[in-house]
Amino acid sequence: MEYRILGRTGMSVSLLSMGGLFVSKIAGEDRQRAYKAVRRALELGVNYVDTAPSYLDSEEVLGEALEGVPQPYIISTKLGGKPQPFDPRNLDHLKFSFEDSLRLLKRDYVDILMVHEPDRPQYHDWWTDWENFTGPVTEYLAELKAEGLIRFTGLGGTTPYIMARICATGQYDVVLTAFNYSLLWREAALAVLPEAKKQNMGIIIGSPLQQGWLSRRFDDEVRAWPAWLSPQRREQFLALYALVDEIGMQLTDVAIRWIISNPDITTTLMGARSVEEVEMNVAAVNAGPLPAGVIAKLDEIAATVPYRPHTEPFGCGFGGHYRGPGLT
């Protein structure tokens, strides 16, 4: 397992990390499966684990799975999501969110505490000063850092343009950008990644498989051409599948290896639910960056659809009944 320095934190983190969302909401034998997946990841060299209060019962699952493990690890969680309704300007709510995270994770401190999804409407009140992005949350983060309850601060979200402006304030050590940096979706490369690099922030990529779009191939549906799928995106998927056939690789391996081919990326999160999935993802990362020629071809394919089409759903539209915005 390769390790990279997480920006100005100075921490060495594994190139592949564990995303906590997909080990959540599991009961009985399946919860035991989640424990085994998390522990196997650490055995294989993964040393960074990400979670959040809003990831169902992820914090509780990870608190139990990580208890007593011999390997050292870095844990990151986020503010928000509880209590409900959550008011990001209410200090009591901020305190409840963090203190409950410590309880569930069975920790006295966390390595990184992130401001969660500042681009979403329900969290538009994170800051009272939207020019400098300051408010009760920034004051609380500073207090926790001074008390040694958190080591570093982070920013996690899905809209790269506003994320870039927040990164530019220099207030955060790490950025987690999700659902916008993958084989075919690259909006984060336009703004947030350059600014994060300028600020010497650790850069974490969430959802390298683009929330299901790249988790497997959908040849039949692409060729059938659902009404919501734009002509350009359809041709792009067909070109991607043809390239994958040409180089003789699995789509998921290509997706993961493309991300780690960027030396500016510190780590990427995997959404593995089982030991088998963990081992497959680790094997992909250990195979190393993609050849330069393959990267060049992928760049050409990505450039054919530089922005997400209006009719396209945020989550994977294949395998379901999506018909377009406002349609059922």
N, C-alpha and C positions, 0 to 999 in steps of 0.2 A: 504494500500500500504506500503510495506516495503522499507526502505531507507538504503543505505550503503554509507560509506565514499569513495569518489573518490580519492583514493591514497593520495599522498602528497599535493593535493590541499586543503584538509580538507573540501571540500564541500560535503554536504549530498545530494545524488541524488536518485531518485526513481529507484527501481529495474527494472522497465519497462520504456523505454523512447521512444520518438517520432522520427522516421526517416523521414526526409523531402523529400526524393526522390519520395515517392509514393503519395504526395499531389501536385506534380508538373504537369504542362501542362494540367490544368483543366480550362474550361471556362464556363461561364453562370451559370446555376443551379448547375452543377457539382463543380464549384469553391465554391459555397456556401456550398455544402456538405463537401468539404475539410475544410473550416473554422469551421464548426460545429464539425468535427472529432477532429481537433486540440484543440478546446476549451473544448470539452467533456473529452479529455485526461487529461487536466489540472484539470478539476473539479473532476476527479477520483483519483487525487494525483500524476499524472505524472508531473515531474518538470524539465526534461531535454529534449531539442530539438536539433536535429542535422540536418545540411544542408550543402550545398556547392554551389559555383557558377556554377559548371558543372551539377547540378541537374535541368536542364531545368529552369523553372521559380519558383523553390521551395523557394528561398529567398524572392521573391516578395509575394508569397502566404502566407508565414509565417509572413512576416512583416505586412500584412493586418490582418491575423487571430489573431495575438498576440497583436495587438494594443489595449490598454485600458483594457486588461484582469486583473482581480483583484488578481489572484494568482501569487506569485513569481515564476520565472522560470530561468533556466540556458540555455543559447544559445551557440551553437558551430557551427562555419563554417570553411571553409578551403581556402587556397590560391590556385590559379590556375584556369584554364578554361577560363579566359578572361583577357585581350583582345585576340583575335585570329589573327594570331598565337601567342600563349603564350610562352614567353621566361623566364624561371624561374631564369635566371641570370641577367635579366634586371630590375633594381630597379624601373623604371617607370611602368613596367608591374605589379610588386608586389604591388606597391602603388595603381594602378588603381583597381586591383582585390579586395584589402581590402576596399578601400574607397567606391567602388560601392556596396560591401556587406553591409557596414554600411547604405548606402542610402536606399537600398532595404529592409533591416531588420528594418529600422526606429529606429536605435540605435546609441548612442554616443560611445559605446564600445561593445565588445563581451567578454564573459566569457572565451572561449577557441578558439584559432585559430590554426588550424592544417595544417601541410604540407601534401598535398593530393597526395596519390598514388605514393610514391617515387619509387615503383618497376615497374611502367609502362614505356615503352620505351620513350614516349613523354616527360617524366619528368626526364630522366636520368641526365639532367644537373642541378638538384637542387643544387648540391654541386660541388665546384671546388676542394675540398679536400675530396676524397672518402675514405681516411684512417680514418679521424676524422669526416667526414660528416659535414663540415663547408663550408660556402660560403656566397653570398649576402643574401640568405634567412634567415640564422641564425642571421646575423647582423641586418636584418630588424625586425625579431621577437623580438630581444633584445631591439631594439629601441621602438617598439610599447609597449612592456611591461614597459619600463622605463617611457613612457609618459602616462601610465594608460589606453591605448586604448584596451589592452587585459589584462586579468588577468593571464591566463595560456596558455601554448603551448601544442600542441598535434601532434601525428603522426597517419595518417590514410592510410591503405594499405591492400593489399590482399596476399602478399607473405611473409609468416612468417619468413623465414630464413634471408632475408636481413633486415626485420623489427627488428628482434632480435638484430642484430649488431648495428642498429641505436639506439635502446632502451638502449643498453649498454653504450652509450656515456654519458648518464645522462642528456641530453639536453632537454628532453621533460617530461612533467608532466603526460600526458595521452596518451594511445594508443587505437586506434580503429582498430580492426582486423576483416576483413569481408570475408565471403564466405569460411572460413576454420576452423570454430568451430561450429559443429552441431552434430546431432545424428550419422551421418555416415561419415562426413568429419571432421577430427580432427588434421590436420597438425599444427595448431596454438599451440596445447598442447605440441608439441615437442620442440619448441624453443621460440616463442615470449611470451607465457604466463609465463614460468619460469623466463625469463629475466625481464619482466615487474614487476613481483612480487618482484624480487631481488632489482629493482630500486624504489620500492614503488610507482609505477605508477598506476593511475586509469585505469581499464581495461574495455573497452566497446566492446560488441560483435555486429557486424553487420550481417544482414541476418540470423536470427536464423532458418528460413525456407529454407535456402540454395537456394535463388533465384528461388523458385518455386518447387524444388525437393520434399520438405516436406510440401508444402502448401495444398496438398490433396493426396489421394491415386490414383495410376495408375495401379490397379490390372490387368486389361485386357491387357494393353500394356506390362507389365512385363512378364505376362504369354505367350504372343505372341512372346516375345523374339526378339526385333529389332536387326539388324545385328551389330550395334555399341555397344550394351550392353554386357559387359564381363560376362562370366559365374559366376564369383565370385560375381559381383555386383548384378546380377539377383537373385542369391540365398540369398544375403544379404537383398535385398528389400522384398523378400518373407518371410524371417525370421522376419523382422521388422513388416510387416503387420500381421503375425501370432501372434506376441507378443501383438500388439495393440488390436487385437481381444480378446486375452486371458485376458488382464487386463481391457477391456471394456472402453477404452478411445479414444478420437479423436487424430489422428496423430499430428495435430498442437499443441494441448495441451501438448502432450508428448514432442514434440520438444522444446517448450518454457520452460516447467518445468524442463527439463533435464539441460538446460543452467543455470537456476537460482539455481540449486542444487549445483553448484560449488561456495563455499564461496569466492573464489578469484575473481570472476566476479563481477564487480560493477553494471553494468546495461546492458541490451540488448535492441537493437532498434527494434521497431515494424514498419512494413510497412503498416499501416492501412489507408484506403482511406475513410472510413465511420464511423459514430457513432457506428453502429452495430459491425464492426470489432474491433474498439477500446474497446468496452465493452467485447467482447469475449476474447481478449488478456489480458485485465486487470483481468478478472475472472480466466484465466489460471494461471497468476502470483499469484493472491491472494490465490489460492488453495495450494500454497507452493511447496517445493521441492518434487521430486519423492521418493517413498520408496526405501530403500537401495537395496532390492532384485530386484526391477525393474531396477535400475541403473546398477547392476551387470550383468543382462541379456543383457542390451543395450551395455555394454562394450564388452561383448563376441561377439555380432553381429558386432559391429564396428571393432573389431580386425581382422575379416575375410578379410577386404579390407583396409589395413592401408594406402595405397597411391592411389591417383586418377588414374584409368586406362588411358592409352594413348588415346584410342578411344573415351573417354567420353567428351562431351562438357562442357564448363564452366557453362553455364546456363542450365536450365532444358531441357533435350532432348525429354522428353515425350510431347505428344500433338502437335508435329510439324512434319517436314519432314527431320530431321537430319539423315544422313546416315553414317557419320564418317568423320574424318579429310580429307579435300580436295575433298569430295564428295558432290553432290547436289541432 
